């Protein structure tokens, strides 16, 4: 499935397009709804669930929560890279990256 980017100064226009797209999805399809606030994302998900009578795969996050989750996934690799190199250089070993 591709993706679309919608820009509009009018929030009602963006929400209407999001509702149309989400309305076409299956009730159990995994969907990530990213909102300016968790309340806004929850409101959109609740209204769609009421219309469809069911929803199982709606996950809701704010932009900050998404950024935090992505940063936490990358952090172990960053820490391992920065901590490993000086130690291996110090003991004179060879460093290979996987």
C-alpha positions as CSV (number, residue, x, y, z in Angstrom):
1,X,0.0,0.0,0.0
2,X,1.3,3.4,-0.9
3,X,1.0,6.6,1.2
4,X,-0.4,10.0,0.8
5,X,0.6,13.3,2.3
6,X,-2.2,15.8,2.8
7,X,-1.6,19.5,3.5
8,X,-4.2,22.0,4.2
9,X,-4.5,25.1,6.5
10,X,-8.0,23.9,7.3
11,X,-8.1,21.1,9.9
12,X,-11.6,20.0,8.9
13,X,-10.3,19.3,5.3
14,X,-7.4,17.1,6.7
15,X,-9.7,15.2,9.1
16,X,-12.3,14.6,6.4
17,X,-9.7,13.1,4.1
18,X,-8.3,11.0,6.9
19,X,-11.8,9.8,7.8
20,X,-12.5,8.8,4.2
21,X,-9.2,6.9,4.0
22,X,-9.7,5.2,7.4
23,X,-13.3,4.4,6.6
24,X,-12.2,2.3,3.6
25,X,-9.9,0.1,5.8
26,X,-11.1,-3.2,7.3
27,X,-12.1,-3.1,11.0
28,X,-9.2,-5.3,12.0
29,X,-6.5,-3.7,9.9
30,X,-3.5,-2.4,11.8
31,X,-3.6,1.4,11.5
32,X,-1.4,3.9,13.2
33,X,-3.2,7.3,13.8
34,X,-0.8,10.1,14.6
35,X,-2.3,13.2,16.0
36,X,-1.2,16.6,17.4
37,X,-2.6,15.4,20.7
38,X,-3.6,12.0,22.0
39,X,-7.1,13.4,22.6
40,X,-7.4,14.3,18.9
41,X,-6.2,10.9,17.7
42,X,-8.5,9.1,20.2
43,X,-11.5,11.2,19.1
44,X,-10.9,10.3,15.4
45,X,-10.5,6.6,16.3
46,X,-13.7,6.6,18.5
47,X,-15.8,8.2,15.9
48,X,-14.7,5.7,13.3
49,X,-15.3,2.8,15.6
50,X,-18.8,4.0,16.3
51,X,-19.5,4.2,12.5
52,X,-18.0,0.8,11.8
53,X,-19.4,-0.8,14.9
54,X,-16.0,-2.3,15.6
55,X,-12.3,-1.7,15.3
56,X,-9.4,-3.8,16.5
57,X,-6.2,-2.5,15.0
58,X,-6.2,1.3,15.7
59,X,-3.1,2.4,17.4
60,X,-2.9,6.1,18.4
61,X,0.2,8.2,19.1
62,X,1.3,11.8,19.2
63,X,4.2,13.1,17.1
64,X,6.3,13.2,20.3
65,X,5.4,9.6,21.2
66,X,6.3,8.4,17.8
67,X,9.7,10.2,17.8
68,X,10.4,8.8,21.3
69,X,9.6,5.3,20.2
70,X,11.8,5.5,17.1
71,X,14.6,7.0,19.1
72,X,14.5,4.2,21.7
73,X,14.7,1.6,18.9
74,X,17.8,3.3,17.5
75,X,19.5,4.0,20.9
76,X,21.1,0.6,21.5
77,X,22.9,0.7,18.2
78,X,24.1,4.2,18.8
79,X,25.4,3.3,22.3
80,X,27.0,0.1,21.1
81,X,28.8,1.9,18.3
82,X,30.1,4.7,20.5
83,X,31.1,2.4,23.4
84,X,32.6,-0.4,21.4
85,X,35.1,1.4,19.2
86,X,37.3,3.0,21.9
87,X,37.5,-0.3,23.8
88,X,38.6,-2.3,20.7
89,X,41.1,0.4,19.7
90,X,42.5,0.4,23.2
91,X,43.1,-3.4,23.3
92,X,44.4,-3.5,19.8
93,X,41.7,-5.8,18.4
94,X,40.0,-5.8,15.0
95,X,36.6,-4.2,14.7
96,X,34.1,-5.5,12.3
97,X,30.6,-4.1,12.0
98,X,27.7,-6.4,11.4
